[in-house]
Amino acid sequence: MKKTIIFFTFLLSCNFLSAQSMKAFIAAAENAMISEDYYSALVYYNNALEFDESRLDLKYNTAEAARLFNAYALAEEKYQTVVSNDSDMNYPMATYWLADVKQKQGKYVEAKELFDFYISENSGDDEYFTAKAEKESKACGWAIDLLGNPDESIVITHLDENINTPYSEFGARKKDDHLYFSSLKFEKPDGPYDPDRYVSKIIKAKEFELGEVMDEELNHPTLHTAHNAFTADNSRVYYTICHFITANDIRCDLFFKDIMDDGTFGEEVKLPENINSKAFTCTQPTAGMSPMGDDEVVYFVSDRPGGEGKNDIWYTKLMADGKFSDPINVESINTAEDDISPYYHHETGLLYFSSEGYQGLGGFDIYVAEKDVDNEYTVDMLSVPLNSSFHDIYYTVNDDLTEAYFSSNRSGSFYIEASKEACCFDIYKADMEEVVLSLTALTFNSQSEELLGTTVRLIDLKTGEEQIITSEDLNSHFFDLKTGRDYELISEKANYTSDTIQFNTRGIYKSQEIIKKIYLETDFVELEVLTFEKGSNADLIGATVQLFNAENNELIDVLTNNRLSNRFAFFIEANKKYKIVATKDGYTRDTGVMDANGKSGKIVDKRYLVKEDLKIYLPVVLYYDNDRPNRRSISKTTKKTYSDTYFPYISRKEEFKTKYGKPLRGETRVLADQNLEYFFEDDVKGGFNKLNQFFTSLEKELMKGESVEISIKGFASPLAPSEYNDNLT
């Protein structure tokens, strides 16, 4: 069985048969193709062509060997020669494969034209390739736009020769500041082979440093050992051991070792026969949770029967008794093509994998699968430059989605034979901007659609972590979110029916603010009482409002000392009458009756209070900006009025809020902004308004012939020498 996806093509040395005839070269090439030794086949076919350059069959076979060896440029050259000279149409698949290798090199315009030509000339000849050509033609048009708009926040780095070699490196995973990966650079030690064979081993390295081969811990002495899937609690590692079947075909089994408290590895355990089988391969494990999120599982890749196509992603549950369940196919992910290299991200529950079955850029592309409300996976392709027209596989990423590793044979990878630009897979690192998500929760009265101050609770459904914000004055509630999570948002307020909404942050890979609106219902009518000063009609702050049952004069509620506004809110029953009494020291009371019969939503009642005398404005407290009214002066007099200093001072409100709140975050920042808002609106502006009201009333008193004695006190912050402070006050 063909398993080239596991390690992909690796280069094998070849002894040229210089003394042989063209027939012998062709026979050697055909035998190499049968054993899937594509590099040797490529060499032999090229030798045969030296005898007769005109033979299209040899050029076509050379192109086939080059394509299967991932030597796309060479394959393109040979396929192009066949297509240009095949007047009898003996090689209809040459057009398709020429389109395929052009697509894998990112030549999408040319590839689309060739796919369309293949469809027009060969539609119906082969149902599979006709459908695939139609799919890839559409993908080429889509890829042109996608590659033209790469995600510039992602920086890709090709790891240097301390990590990568001319052979394949793959399956990199970062753990505890070390990079664990597999390398196919080790010559097989157990006997002579012609050509030589190479096996993979697991390596542990610091990033960009030479690593140590884990022979004592994990590697088999003579067989392929690959992949490293550590569990979330670091108690176990899963890996694979593989055998050669042909020169390029290997069959793998899954193994694990438990990790002891001292960090050493326990005995090697092979997964049972209901998982491993000699009839098919099991490879590329990753430890995670089931799609339902309630079972510990191992995802892996297998070509076992019962799947959706070639190689599929499966999982087995780890039972309470330590046994493994029969494999379960992840049907909502798998396609008719190869689906490989799964990686489960524990922080978000995302499952990353590579596939040739979805619309992509060519070859294997990296996708992410997210659970929907039915615990089924939905699939999206990762952006460019993570994906390319080449093969991109074995994607892994850290907890906060800012650092990823993957393998690719894209341009820039190391080649064993540069002239053929083929083989092999190198490890690349991707650095990504941190995704910062915030939530603004807004609660409304469902009838009036007015914003409400409420208690809002945000619950992370994965961890159970709960954030609570209560604010009757602030209508907005601000929370920090994490990507890839399911949340429940609950808003509660007295006399209202609480409401809950659920949402998730899956599929959000860019920083943004999320706004959620909640509408609360109530059987009560909201009565809003507004207090004003009669005559000036100015908002009257600091009043007290009493609410009585008009039928029996029973006191229902009292609200007082509202320092933010002149608004007082009550919840009353419909079909009743209420008496409203508004009072404030220095003012005459104002009383009225409200009939709520037949009313709904919100009723507004306005009360106007008449001020009694001049004393109601006292004391008048005024505030100055720092080092004012005259800067850097020790003079005891000034020609400036308070208005001259007030307006520049009040205009700097937002500047003070920005400077004061800069080092703060979250709710602390919100509260700091609120306190400064109170100070400027209530104290600074309130004092100025009170001063003007006092002067207006004072003038009236003096015009009546009254005598008024005024006392004034000055204060200064102790931030300068005493002489300066004394003179300033």
C-alpha positions in Angstrom: 0.0 0.0 0.0 1.2 3.4 -0.9 2.1 5.6 2.1 4.3 8.3 0.6 2.4 10.9 2.7 4.0 9.7 5.9 7.6 10.6 5.1 7.2 11.6 1.5 9.8 10.9 -1.2 13.4 10.6 0.0 16.4 10.4 -2.3 18.1 7.1 -2.9 21.5 6.8 -4.5 21.7 5.0 -7.8 24.5 3.1 -9.5 24.4 3.9 -13.2 24.4 1.1 -15.6 26.7 2.8 -18.1 27.4 -0.3 -20.0 23.8 -1.3 -20.5 21.7 -0.8 -23.6 18.7 1.4 -23.8 16.5 -1.6 -23.3 18.2 -2.4 -20.1 17.8 1.2 -18.9 14.1 1.0 -19.7 13.7 -2.3 -17.9 15.5 -0.9 -14.8 13.3 2.2 -14.9 10.1 0.1 -15.1 11.2 -2.1 -12.2 12.1 1.0 -10.2 8.6 2.5 -10.8 7.0 -0.8 -9.7 9.0 -0.6 -6.4 8.1 3.1 -6.2 11.8 4.1 -6.3 11.0 7.2 -8.4 14.4 8.8 -8.2 16.1 5.7 -9.7 13.4 5.5 -12.3 14.0 9.1 -13.2 17.7 8.5 -13.6 17.2 5.3 -15.7 14.6 7.0 -18.0 17.0 9.9 -18.6 19.7 7.5 -19.5 17.4 5.7 -22.0 16.5 9.1 -23.6 20.2 9.6 -24.4 19.8 6.8 -26.9 16.7 8.2 -28.5 15.5 11.8 -27.7 12.5 11.4 -30.0 10.5 8.8 -28.1 7.4 10.4 -26.5 6.8 7.3 -24.4 10.1 7.7 -22.7 9.6 11.4 -22.2 6.1 10.8 -20.7 7.5 8.1 -18.4 10.3 10.5 -17.4 7.7 13.2 -16.6 5.8 10.7 -14.5 8.8 9.7 -12.5 9.8 13.3 -12.0 6.3 14.3 -10.8 6.1 11.4 -8.3 9.6 12.4 -7.1 8.2 16.0 -6.6 10.6 17.4 -9.3 7.9 19.6 -10.6 10.0 21.8 -12.9 11.6 18.8 -14.6 8.2 17.1 -14.9 6.7 20.3 -16.4 9.4 20.3 -19.1 8.9 16.7 -20.1 5.0 16.9 -20.0 5.2 20.0 -22.1 7.2 18.2 -24.7 4.7 15.4 -24.9 1.7 17.7 -25.1 3.3 19.8 -27.9 4.2 16.7 -30.0 1.4 14.3 -29.2 -0.5 14.8 -32.5 -2.2 11.4 -32.2 -3.4 12.1 -28.6 -1.8 8.9 -27.3 -1.1 10.6 -24.0 -4.3 12.4 -22.9 -3.2 12.4 -19.3 -0.1 14.5 -20.1 -2.4 17.6 -20.4 -3.9 16.9 -16.9 -0.5 16.2 -15.3 1.1 19.2 -16.9 -1.7 21.3 -15.4 -1.1 19.6 -12.1 2.6 20.3 -11.9 2.1 23.9 -13.0 -0.5 24.4 -10.3 1.9 23.0 -7.7 4.5 25.7 -8.8 1.9 28.5 -8.5 1.4 28.9 -12.3 -2.3 29.2 -11.9 -3.3 30.9 -15.1 -1.5 28.4 -17.2 -2.7 25.5 -15.1 -6.4 26.6 -15.3 -6.2 26.8 -19.1 -4.8 23.3 -19.2 -7.4 21.9 -16.8 -10.1 23.4 -19.0 -8.5 22.0 -22.1 -8.4 18.6 -20.6 -12.1 18.8 -19.7 -13.0 19.9 -23.2 -11.0 17.2 -24.9 -11.4 14.3 -22.5 -14.6 14.9 -20.5 -16.2 11.5 -19.8 -13.1 9.4 -20.5 -12.4 9.1 -16.8 -15.0 10.2 -14.3 -12.5 10.7 -11.4 -10.1 12.8 -13.4 -12.8 14.8 -15.1 -14.3 15.8 -11.7 -10.9 16.5 -10.3 -9.9 18.7 -13.3 -13.2 20.7 -12.8 -12.4 21.1 -9.1 -8.8 22.2 -9.7 -9.8 24.6 -12.5 -12.0 26.5 -10.0 -9.3 26.3 -7.4 -6.8 27.9 -9.7 -9.0 31.0 -10.2 -9.6 31.2 -6.5 -5.9 30.8 -5.7 -4.9 33.8 -7.9 -6.9 36.1 -5.7 -5.8 34.4 -2.5 -2.1 34.5 -3.2 -2.4 38.2 -4.2 -3.6 39.1 -0.7 -1.3 37.3 1.8 -1.7 37.8 5.5 1.1 40.3 6.2 0.9 39.8 9.9 2.4 36.3 9.5 6.2 36.0 9.2 7.6 32.7 7.8 11.1 31.6 8.7 13.0 28.6 7.1 14.9 26.9 9.9 18.6 26.7 9.1 20.8 23.6 8.5 21.1 22.9 12.3 17.5 21.6 11.9 16.9 21.1 8.2 18.9 18.9 5.9 18.7 17.9 2.2 16.6 15.0 3.5 13.0 15.4 4.9 12.4 16.9 8.3 8.8 16.8 9.5 6.4 16.6 12.5 7.9 19.5 14.5 6.2 20.2 17.9 7.4 22.8 20.4 7.4 21.6 24.0 9.2 23.0 27.1 11.5 25.3 24.9 12.6 22.3 22.8 11.6 21.4 19.3 10.8 17.7 18.8 10.8 16.6 15.1 11.6 13.7 12.8 14.4 13.6 10.3 14.8 11.1 7.4 18.6 11.5 7.2 19.8 8.3 8.9 21.2 5.5 6.8 19.6 2.2 7.5 22.3 0.2 9.4 21.0 -3.4 9.1 22.4 -4.7 5.8 23.5 -3.7 2.3 21.0 -2.2 0.0 21.3 -1.0 -3.6 20.4 1.7 -3.6 21.0 2.6 0.1 18.0 3.2 2.3 17.4 5.9 4.9 15.2 5.8 8.0 13.8 8.5 10.2 14.5 9.2 13.8 13.0 11.6 16.4 15.3 14.5 17.4 15.1 16.9 20.3 16.6 20.3 19.8 16.7 23.9 20.9 15.3 26.2 18.2 18.0 26.9 15.6 20.5 24.6 17.4 21.8 21.2 16.7 19.7 18.6 18.4 20.2 15.2 20.1 18.9 12.0 18.6 16.5 10.4 21.1 17.9 6.8 20.6 17.8 5.9 24.2 14.3 7.3 24.8 12.2 6.6 21.7 14.0 5.6 18.5 14.1 2.0 17.2 17.7 0.9 16.2 16.9 -0.1 12.6 13.4 0.9 11.7 11.7 4.2 11.0 10.7 6.0 14.2 8.6 9.2 13.7 6.2 11.7 15.2 5.9 12.8 18.8 2.4 13.3 20.3 2.7 14.3 24.0 -0.5 14.3 26.0 -1.7 17.6 27.5 -0.6 16.5 31.0 2.8 15.3 29.7 2.1 11.8 31.1 2.5 9.9 27.8 4.0 10.2 24.3 2.6 8.5 21.2 4.8 7.8 18.2 5.1 5.4 15.2 7.5 2.7 14.1 7.4 1.8 10.4 8.7 -0.9 8.1 9.7 -0.7 4.4 7.3 -2.5 2.0 8.8 -1.0 -1.2 11.6 1.5 -1.8 9.1 4.3 -1.2 6.3 2.6 0.6 6.2 2.0 4.4 3.6 0.6 6.8 3.4 2.0 10.3 2.1 1.0 13.7 1.2 3.2 16.7 3.1 2.9 20.0 3.3 4.9 23.3 5.5 5.3 26.3 4.4 6.6 29.7 6.5 9.4 31.1 7.7 8.9 34.7 7.7 11.6 37.4 11.4 12.1 36.9 11.0 12.7 33.2 12.2 9.3 32.0 10.3 7.1 29.6 8.6 3.9 30.6 8.3 0.6 28.6 7.3 0.7 24.9 3.7 -0.4 24.4 2.2 -1.2 21.0 -1.5 -0.2 20.5 -3.7 -3.3 20.3 -4.7 -5.2 17.1 -8.1 -3.4 16.8 -5.9 -0.3 16.0 -2.7 -1.7 14.4 -2.9 -4.2 11.6 -0.6 -5.7 9.0 -3.2 -5.0 6.4 -3.0 -1.2 6.6 -1.0 1.6 8.1 -1.6 3.6 11.3 0.5 6.7 11.7 0.8 10.4 12.6 -0.8 10.4 16.1 -1.9 13.4 18.1 -3.4 13.3 21.6 -6.6 15.3 22.1 -10.3 15.2 23.0 -13.1 13.7 21.0 -15.3 16.0 18.8 -17.9 15.9 21.6 -15.2 17.1 24.0 -15.8 14.5 26.7 -13.4 11.7 25.9 -9.6 11.6 25.8 -8.7 10.2 22.3 -5.8 9.7 20.0 -6.3 11.0 16.4 -4.2 9.2 13.7 -4.1 8.6 10.0 -4.9 5.3 8.4 -5.9 3.8 5.0 -8.0 1.1 6.8 -11.4 0.2 5.1 -14.5 2.1 6.0 -13.1 5.5 5.4 -14.1 8.3 3.1 -11.2 7.9 0.6 -7.5 7.2 0.5 -5.9 8.1 3.9 -8.3 9.3 6.5 -8.2 10.8 9.9 -9.5 8.4 12.6 -9.6 8.5 16.4 -9.6 5.9 19.2 -11.0 6.6 22.7 -8.9 5.9 25.8 -11.2 3.9 28.0 -11.3 4.1 31.8 -9.7 0.7 32.0 -6.8 1.9 29.9 -7.9 0.1 26.7 -8.5 1.7 23.4 -11.8 1.7 21.6 -12.3 0.6 18.0 -11.3 3.4 15.6 -13.9 6.0 14.6 -13.7 7.8 11.3 -13.9 11.7 11.5 -16.4 11.8 8.7 -17.0 15.5 8.8 -13.4 16.2 7.9 -12.3 13.4 5.6 -12.5 13.5 1.8 -12.0 11.2 -1.1 -8.4 12.3 -1.3 -5.6 12.0 1.3 -6.3 13.7 4.7 -3.2 13.6 6.9 -1.1 15.0 9.7 -3.8 15.9 12.3 -2.9 18.1 15.3 -5.3 18.7 18.2 -5.0 22.2 19.9 -6.0 21.7 23.5 -6.6 25.4 24.3 -9.2 25.9 21.6 -10.4 22.4 20.7 -9.3 23.1 17.1 -8.1 20.2 14.9 -5.5 21.1 12.3 -4.7 18.8 9.4 -3.5 18.8 5.8 -5.5 17.6 2.8 -5.6 17.3 -1.0 -9.4 16.9 -1.0 -10.6 20.5 -0.5 -10.3 23.5 -2.7 -6.7 24.6 -2.2 -3.6 26.1 -3.7 -2.2 22.9 -5.0 -0.8 19.7 -3.3 -1.4 19.4 0.4 -2.8 22.5 2.1 -3.3 23.1 5.8 -6.8 23.4 7.2 -8.4 23.9 10.6 -11.5 22.1 11.8 -13.8 23.6 14.4 -16.8 22.1 16.2 -20.2 23.5 15.4 -23.2 23.5 17.7 -23.8 19.8 16.8 -20.2 18.9 17.7 -19.5 18.3 14.0 -16.4 19.7 12.5 -16.5 22.5 9.9 -13.3 23.1 7.9 -11.5 26.3 6.8 -8.2 26.7 5.0 -5.4 28.6 6.7 -4.2 31.8 5.0 -1.3 32.5 2.7 1.7 32.4 3.5 1.1 29.4 5.7 -0.2 27.7 2.7 1.5 27.7 -0.7 1.2 26.0 -4.1 3.5 23.3 -2.8 2.9 20.6 -0.1 2.3 22.1 3.3 1.9 19.6 6.1 2.4 18.8 9.8 1.1 22.1 11.2 1.4 22.6 15.0 0.8 25.8 17.0 1.4 27.0 20.6 -1.3 27.8 23.2 -2.0 31.4 22.3 -1.8 30.8 18.5 1.3 33.1 18.0 3.9 30.6 17.0 3.5 27.6 14.6 5.7 25.0 12.9 5.0 23.1 9.7 6.8 21.2 6.9 6.8 22.1 3.3 8.7 21.4 0.1 8.1 25.0 -1.1 10.8 27.0 -2.9 13.7 27.7 -0.5 13.7 24.2 0.9 17.0 22.3 0.8 17.5 19.9 -2.2 19.6 16.8 -2.5 20.1 17.5 -6.2 19.5 21.1 -6.9 19.3 20.6 -10.7 16.1 18.6 -10.3 14.6 20.9 -7.6 13.0 17.9 -5.9 12.8 16.4 -2.5 12.6 17.2 0.4 10.4 18.6 3.2 11.9 21.2 5.5 10.6 22.7 8.8 9.3 26.2 8.7 8.4 28.5 11.6 5.5 31.0 11.5 5.2 34.0 13.8 1.8 35.4 14.1 0.3 38.5 15.9 -1.5 37.7 19.1 -5.3 37.6 18.7 -6.8 40.1 21.2 -10.5 39.8 21.6 -12.8 41.9 23.7 -16.5 41.8 24.4 -18.8 44.7 24.9 -22.1 43.5 26.3 -25.1 45.9 26.0 -28.4 45.3 27.8 -31.7 46.9 26.6 -35.3 47.1 27.8 -37.1 44.9 25.3 -40.1 47.3 25.2 -38.5 50.7 25.2 -35.1 49.5 23.7 -33.4 51.8 26.2 -30.0 50.8 27.5 -30.0 49.3 31.1 -27.4 49.1 33.8 -27.3 45.5 34.9 -25.2 42.7 36.3 -23.6 40.7 33.5 -21.9 37.4 33.9 -19.6 35.8 31.3 -18.9 32.1 31.6 -16.2 30.2 29.7 -18.0 26.9 28.9 -14.8 25.0 28.6 -13.1 26.0 31.9 -16.1 27.2 33.9 -14.2 30.5 34.5 -16.7 33.3 35.3 -16.3 37.1 35.0 -19.0 39.3 36.7 -19.5 43.0 36.1 -22.2 44.9 37.9 -22.9 48.5 37.0 -26.2 50.4 37.3 -24.6 53.5 35.9 -22.6 52.1 33.0 -24.7 50.6 30.2 -21.7 48.8 28.6 -19.9 45.9 30.2 -16.4 45.1 28.9 -14.8 41.6 29.0 -11.6 39.9 27.7 -12.1 36.9 25.5 -10.0 34.0 24.2 -10.2 32.7 20.7 -11.6 29.3 20.0 -13.9 29.2 23.0 -17.6 28.8 23.7 -19.2 31.4 26.0 -22.4 32.0 27.9 -23.5 35.6 28.6 -26.1 36.2 31.3 -27.7 39.6 32.0 -29.7 40.2 35.2 -31.6 43.2 36.7 -34.1 43.6 39.5 -37.7 43.5 38.2 -36.6 42.1 34.8 -36.5 38.6 33.6 -32.8 37.6 33.1 -31.7 36.5 29.7 -28.9 34.3 28.4 -27.2 34.1 25.0 -24.4 31.8 23.9 -21.7 32.5 21.4 -18.2 31.3 20.4 -14.9 32.8 19.2 -14.1 29.9 16.9 -12.8 31.0 13.5 -11.7 34.4 14.7 -8.0 34.8 14.0 -7.8 38.6 14.0 -8.0 41.0 16.9 -11.4 42.6 17.2 -14.1 43.9 19.5 -17.2 41.7 19.7 -20.5 43.4 20.6 -23.4 41.4 22.0 -26.9 42.8 22.7 -29.3 41.4 25.3 -32.9 42.4 25.6 -34.6 42.0 29.0 -38.4 41.8 29.5 -40.4 43.0 32.5 -44.0 43.0 33.6 -43.5 46.4 35.3 -43.7 49.9 33.9 -40.6 52.0 34.3 -41.3 55.4 35.8 -38.6 57.9 35.1 -38.7 61.1 37.3 -36.6 64.1 36.2 -36.0 67.0 38.6 -35.4 70.6 37.4 -34.9 74.0 38.9 -37.9 76.0 38.2 -37.2 79.2 36.3 -33.8 78.3 34.9 -35.1 74.8 33.9 -31.5 73.6 34.8 -31.1 69.9 35.8 -31.5 69.7 39.5 -29.0 67.2 40.9 -29.0 65.9 44.5 -32.7 65.9 45.0 -34.8 63.2 46.8 -37.8 61.6 45.1 -40.5 59.7 47.1 -43.0 57.4 45.5 -46.4 56.8 47.2 -49.5 54.7 46.5 -52.0 57.4 45.7 -54.9 55.4 47.0 -53.7 54.9 50.6 -50.6 57.3 50.7 -48.4 54.3 51.5 -44.7 55.0 50.8 -43.4 52.6 48.1 -39.8 53.7 47.5 -37.3 56.5 48.1 -34.4 57.5 45.8 -32.0 60.2 47.0 -28.6 61.8 46.4 -28.3 61.0 42.7 -24.9 62.5 42.0 -24.7 61.6 38.3 -27.9 63.1 36.9 -31.3 64.4 37.7 -32.9 61.0 36.7 -34.7 58.7 39.1 -36.0 55.3 37.9 -38.9 53.4 39.6 -40.6 50.2 38.6 -44.4 50.4 39.1 -47.4 48.2 38.4 -49.7 49.2 35.6 -53.3 50.2 36.3 -52.5 52.1 39.5 -52.1 55.7 40.5 -49.0 57.0 42.2 -48.0 60.2 44.1 -44.6 61.6 43.4 -42.8 64.0 45.8 -39.5 65.7 44.9 -37.5 67.5 47.6 -34.1 69.2 48.0 -32.7 71.3 50.8 -33.1 75.0 49.9 -36.0 74.3 47.5 -39.7 74.0 47.9 -41.1 70.6 47.3 -43.0 69.6 44.1 -45.7 67.0 44.2 -47.7 65.3 41.4 -49.9 62.3 40.7 -49.1 59.7 37.9 -51.9 57.5 36.6 -50.3 54.3 35.1 -53.5 52.9 33.9 -53.1 51.3 30.5 -49.4 52.4 30.3 -46.5 50.2 29.2 -42.8 50.6 28.6 -41.5 53.8 30.2 -43.4 56.8 31.7 -41.5 60.1 32.1 -42.6 62.6 34.9 -40.9 66.0 35.4 -40.7 67.8 38.7 -39.8 71.5 39.0 -38.5 72.8 42.4 -38.3 76.4 43.4 -35.1 77.5 45.2 -35.6 79.1 48.6 -32.6 81.5 49.2 -29.0 82.3 48.5 -27.6 79.7 51.0 -28.7 76.8 48.9 -25.6 77.4 46.6 -23.1 77.4 49.4 -20.4 76.3 49.7 -19.2 77.0 46.2 -16.1 74.8 45.6 -14.0 75.8 42.6 -11.0 73.9 41.0 -8.0 75.1 39.1 -5.6 73.4 36.8 -2.1 72.9 38.2 0.0 76.1 38.6 -2.9 78.4 37.8 -4.2 81.1 37.4 -0.7 82.6 36.6 2.0 80.0 35.9 5.3 80.2 37.7 4.3 83.4 39.6 4.5 84.3 43.2 2.2 87.3 42.8 -0.7 87.5 45.2 -3.0 89.1 42.6 -4.3 88.3 39.2 -6.3 90.0 36.4 -7.8 86.7 35.3 -11.3 85.7 36.1 -12.3 82.2 37.1 -13.9 81.8 33.7 -10.4 82.5 32.1 -9.0 79.4 33.9 -12.1 77.2 33.8 -12.6 76.7 30.1 -9.0 75.7 29.3 -9.1 73.4 32.3 -12.3 71.6 31.4 -11.1 71.2 27.8 -8.3 68.9 29.1 -10.7 66.3 30.5 -9.9 63.6 27.9 -6.2 64.3 28.2 -6.3 63.7 31.9 -8.3 60.5 31.3 -5.8 59.2 28.8 -2.8 59.9 30.9 -4.3 58.6 34.1 -5.7 55.4 32.5 -2.8 54.6 30.3 -1.2 51.9 32.6 -4.6 50.5 33.5 -6.5 47.6 31.9 -10.0 46.1 31.8 -12.5 47.0 34.6 -9.8 49.1 36.4 -9.4 51.3 33.3 -13.2 51.6 33.1 -13.5 52.6 36.7 -10.7 55.1 36.4 -12.4 56.8 33.4 -15.6 56.9 35.3 -14.1 58.5 38.4 -12.4 61.2 36.3 -15.7 61.8 34.4 -17.5 62.2 37.8 -14.8 64.7 38.9 -14.9 67.0 35.9 -18.7 66.8 35.4 -19.8 66.9 39.0 -17.0 68.8 40.8 -15.3 71.1 38.3 -18.3 71.8 36.0 -20.7 71.6 38.9 -18.8 74.2 40.9 -18.6 76.5 37.9 -22.4 76.2 37.3 -23.0 76.7 41.0 -20.8 79.8 41.0 -22.9 81.4 38.1 -26.1 80.5 39.9 -24.8 82.0 43.1 -23.8 85.3 41.3 -27.2 85.5 39.7 -29.0 85.1 43.0 -26.4 87.4 44.7 -27.1 90.2 42.3 -30.8 89.9 43.0 -30.3 90.0 46.7 -28.1 93.1 46.4 -30.6 94.8 44.1 -33.1 94.3 47.0 -30.7 96.2 49.3 -29.7 93.2 51.2 -26.3 93.1 52.9 -24.2 89.9 52.2 -21.0 88.8 53.8 -18.8 86.4 51.7 -15.9 84.3 53.1 -13.3 82.9 50.6 -10.7 80.2 51.3 -7.8 79.2 49.1 -5.9 75.9 49.0 -2.9 74.7 47.1 -1.3 71.2 46.6 2.0 71.0 48.6 4.1 70.4 45.4 6.2 73.6 45.5 8.1 75.7 48.1 6.0 77.1 50.9 6.4 80.8 49.8 4.9 79.9 46.4 2.0 77.9 47.9 1.2 80.7 50.4 1.1 83.3 47.7 -0.9 81.1 45.4 -3.6 80.4 48.0 
